[in-house]
Amino acid sequence: MPQTSKIQRFSYWSIIVGIAILALKFLAWWLTGSVALLSDAMESIVNVVASLVAWYAIRVAHMPADENHPFGHHKAEYFSAVLEGVLIVLAALLIMREAALAFLSLHAIDAPVVGIAINALAAVGNGLWASVLLREGRKARSPALVADGRHLWTDVVTSAGVIAGLLLALATGWIWLDPLMAVIVAINIIWHGWHMLSSSVQGLMDVAVDPEGIAKIERVIAENSDGALEFHDLKTREAGPARFIEFHLVVPSEMTVERSHNICDRIEHALAKAIPGSRVVIHVEPAYKAKHA
């Protein structure tokens, strides 16, 4: 299966899984009336909306370059991740509102064992699917898929905290622990949403390849630039699965255009093999432009 088609299929199934998990969590809340379980279910609404946005963004991101977008549509996935972060923060604010109202009208939890069991089942399903999304998203360098996976893992942690809080409330009879857990859930969601927003904005701001990636690029260029004198002014940026690489290549002044072109081709092919998704631009310069001894 082509990589693009595979990513799109995972994003589609993420919507289906999200709806199933959402149904289970709302069932748990309906049976118990727990505001903590309601907060967990509300976060799952965000999961479904985020999955829909990610599915569309992935489709756009993998569209071929056109006249208006000659460098491709790779950054569409970052917009998806930013929107998901905003939705997470909004969900947290709504959860805090529900928790505040619950503090004003505390009530016993109905059918707690069944509700907790259903919520635990939903958490296990979320955890399994989050692992799949993170593995495949990192493999394909898909910001939208990775963001979706990270959000689901946050949801798993949230569910675990909610279940622990409800069990403690049942054991002690402290009903106020139920809305308190909802507040803790909201704070955790806000923290995760902020982290997702900041990392996605970095992608939109053309962040450079990480130091390990830079070292690999420099090594590949050095190993495949026989005949050239040096390279300098290396610049990189990332946009989803694409990595844009630019640098100056200094060759002997008497070298023909054809020979220098052959060197560039050799370097580009080596970079494409070592770093999938690389887009390389090489500026050839004569010997007197060298910056190193």
C-alpha positions in Angstrom: 0.0 0.0 0.0 1.5 3.4 -0.9 2.5 5.5 2.1 0.0 8.3 1.4 -2.9 6.0 1.0 -1.9 4.2 4.2 -1.8 7.5 6.2 -5.2 8.5 4.9 -6.7 5.1 5.8 -5.4 5.4 9.4 -6.8 8.9 9.7 -10.2 7.6 8.4 -10.3 4.8 10.9 -9.3 7.2 13.7 -12.7 8.9 13.1 -14.6 5.5 13.4 -12.7 4.5 16.6 -13.2 8.0 18.1 -17.0 7.7 17.6 -17.1 4.3 19.2 -15.0 5.5 22.2 -17.3 8.5 22.5 -20.4 6.3 22.6 -18.9 4.2 25.4 -17.9 7.2 27.5 -21.3 8.8 27.2 -22.9 5.5 28.1 -20.7 5.4 31.3 -21.8 9.0 32.2 -25.5 8.3 31.5 -25.4 5.3 33.8 -23.6 7.1 36.6 -24.3 10.8 36.4 -20.6 11.4 37.3 -19.3 14.8 36.3 -15.8 13.4 36.0 -17.0 10.8 33.5 -18.8 13.6 31.7 -15.6 15.6 31.4 -13.9 12.5 30.0 -16.7 12.1 27.4 -16.5 15.8 26.5 -12.8 15.4 25.7 -13.7 12.5 23.4 -16.0 14.9 21.5 -12.8 16.9 20.8 -11.1 13.7 19.7 -13.7 13.0 17.1 -13.7 16.6 15.7 -9.9 16.6 15.7 -9.9 13.3 13.8 -12.2 14.7 11.2 -9.9 17.8 10.8 -6.8 15.6 10.7 -8.4 13.4 8.0 -9.1 16.4 5.8 -5.7 18.0 6.5 -3.9 14.8 5.5 -5.8 14.7 2.2 -4.8 18.3 1.5 -1.2 17.8 2.6 -0.6 15.0 0.2 -2.0 16.8 -2.8 0.7 17.3 -5.5 2.3 20.7 -5.9 0.5 23.1 -8.2 0.9 26.6 -9.7 -0.3 28.3 -6.6 1.6 26.0 -4.2 4.9 25.1 -6.0 6.4 23.7 -2.8 3.4 21.5 -2.0 0.7 21.5 0.6 2.7 19.9 3.5 1.9 22.5 6.1 -1.8 21.7 6.0 -1.1 19.1 8.7 0.3 21.7 11.0 -2.9 23.7 10.7 -4.8 20.6 11.8 -2.6 20.2 14.8 -3.0 23.9 15.8 -6.8 23.6 15.5 -6.7 20.4 17.6 -4.8 22.3 20.3 -7.4 25.1 20.3 -10.2 22.6 20.6 -8.6 20.9 23.5 -8.3 24.2 25.4 -12.0 25.0 24.7 -13.0 21.5 25.9 -11.1 22.1 29.1 -12.9 25.3 29.8 -16.3 23.6 29.3 -15.2 20.8 31.7 -14.3 23.4 34.4 -17.7 25.0 34.0 -19.4 21.6 34.5 -17.2 20.9 37.5 -18.1 24.3 39.1 -21.8 23.5 38.7 -21.3 20.0 40.2 -19.6 21.5 43.3 -22.8 23.5 43.9 -25.0 20.5 43.7 -23.2 17.3 44.9 -25.0 14.0 44.4 -24.3 10.3 44.8 -23.0 8.4 41.8 -25.4 5.8 40.3 -24.3 2.3 39.0 -20.6 3.2 39.6 -19.2 -0.3 39.0 -20.8 -0.7 35.5 -19.9 2.9 34.6 -16.3 2.6 35.6 -16.0 -0.8 33.8 -17.3 0.8 30.6 -15.0 3.7 30.9 -12.0 1.4 31.5 -12.9 -0.5 28.3 -13.0 2.8 26.4 -9.6 3.7 27.8 -8.0 0.4 26.8 -9.3 0.9 23.2 -8.0 4.5 23.2 -4.6 3.3 24.3 -4.2 0.6 21.7 -5.3 2.9 18.9 -3.1 5.8 20.2 0.0 3.4 20.0 -0.9 2.6 16.4 -1.3 6.2 15.4 2.0 7.3 17.1 4.0 4.5 15.5 2.6 5.0 12.0 2.6 8.8 12.3 6.3 8.9 13.3 7.2 6.4 10.6 5.5 8.6 7.9 6.5 11.9 9.5 2.8 13.0 9.7 2.3 15.9 12.2 -1.5 15.4 12.1 -1.4 11.7 12.8 1.2 12.1 15.6 -0.9 14.9 17.2 -4.0 12.7 17.1 -2.1 9.9 18.7 -0.6 12.1 21.5 -4.1 13.5 22.2 -5.5 10.0 22.5 -2.7 9.1 25.0 -3.7 12.2 27.0 -7.2 10.9 27.0 -6.0 7.6 28.3 -4.2 9.3 31.2 -7.3 11.3 31.8 -9.5 8.2 31.9 -7.1 6.5 34.3 -7.2 9.5 36.6 -11.0 9.7 36.5 -11.4 6.0 37.3 -8.9 6.3 40.2 -10.7 9.3 41.6 -14.1 7.7 41.4 -12.9 4.5 43.1 -11.4 6.7 45.9 -14.7 8.6 46.1 -16.7 5.3 46.4 -14.2 4.0 49.0 -14.3 7.1 51.2 -17.8 8.5 50.5 -16.2 11.8 49.6 -18.6 12.8 46.7 -16.7 16.1 46.1 -13.8 14.0 44.7 -15.9 13.5 41.6 -16.0 17.2 40.4 -12.5 17.7 41.8 -11.2 15.0 39.4 -13.0 16.9 36.6 -11.0 20.0 37.4 -7.7 18.0 37.4 -8.7 16.6 34.1 -9.3 20.1 32.7 -5.9 21.3 33.9 -4.1 18.3 32.3 -6.0 18.9 29.0 -5.0 22.6 29.0 -1.3 21.7 29.5 -1.4 19.1 26.7 -3.3 21.6 24.4 -0.7 24.3 25.0 2.2 21.8 24.3 0.5 20.7 21.0 -0.1 24.4 20.0 3.5 25.4 20.6 5.0 22.4 18.7 2.7 22.9 15.8 3.4 26.6 15.5 7.1 25.7 15.4 6.3 23.7 12.2 4.5 26.6 10.7 7.5 28.9 11.5 9.8 26.7 9.3 11.7 25.2 12.2 15.1 23.7 11.2 15.9 20.0 11.2 17.0 18.7 14.6 20.8 18.5 15.3 20.9 14.8 14.6 19.3 15.3 11.3 21.7 18.2 10.4 24.7 15.9 11.2 23.3 13.2 9.0 22.8 15.7 6.1 26.3 17.1 6.5 27.8 13.5 6.5 25.9 12.5 3.3 27.0 15.7 1.5 30.6 15.2 2.5 30.6 11.6 1.4 29.2 12.3 -2.0 30.9 15.6 -3.0 34.1 14.2 -4.5 35.5 16.8 -6.9 34.0 19.8 -5.0 36.1 21.9 -2.7 33.7 22.5 0.1 30.1 23.2 1.0 28.8 25.9 3.4 25.7 28.0 4.4 23.6 24.9 5.0 19.9 25.8 5.7 17.1 23.4 6.5 13.4 23.5 7.3 10.7 20.9 7.9 7.1 20.9 6.7 5.4 17.6 7.6 7.0 14.7 5.8 9.1 17.1 3.6 12.6 18.4 4.5 13.9 21.3 2.5 17.7 21.4 2.3 19.7 24.3 0.8 23.5 24.9 0.7 26.3 26.4 -1.4 28.8 24.0 -3.1 32.2 25.4 -4.0 33.9 23.7 -7.0 37.2 24.5 -8.9 36.8 27.6 -11.0 37.9 25.7 -14.2 35.3 22.9 -13.7 32.8 22.6 -16.4 29.1 23.1 -15.8 28.4 19.5 -16.7 30.9 18.1 -14.2 29.5 20.3 -11.4 26.0 19.3 -12.4 27.0 15.6 -12.1 28.3 16.2 -8.5 25.0 18.0 -7.6 23.0 15.1 -9.0 25.1 12.6 -7.0 24.5 14.5 -3.8 20.8 15.0 -4.4 20.3 11.2 -5.1 22.2 10.3 -1.9 20.2 12.8 0.2 16.9 11.5 -1.3 17.9 7.9 -0.3 19.2 8.8 3.2 16.5 11.3 4.1 13.1 10.4 2.5 11.0 13.4 1.5 14.0 15.7 1.1 13.9 18.7 -1.4 17.4 19.8 -2.2 18.6 23.1 -3.7 22.3 23.5 -4.4 23.9 26.8 -5.3 27.3 26.2 -7.2 30.1 28.7 -6.6 33.7 29.1 -8.0 36.8 28.5 -5.9 37.3 32.1 -4.7 33.9 31.9 -2.8 35.3 29.2 -0.5 34.9 30.1 3.3 37.2 27.5 4.8 41.0 26.8 4.3 
